Amino acid sequence: ENEGLASVFVMAEPATSFITVTKKPETKWGDLKNKIVEDIKAVL
């Protein structure tokens, strides 16, 4: 869980997998990047 995120959408189809991340307006991407990448790697 990350309080700086507004939403996360994951579509896990074999040929068309993708992830969309939306942050809250007050949050900077630089503050989120490493945590998001770590979380994605943890579930793949």
Secondary structure, 3 states (H helix, E strand, C coil): CCCCEEEEEEECCCCCCEEEEEECCCCCHHHHHHHHHHHHHHHC
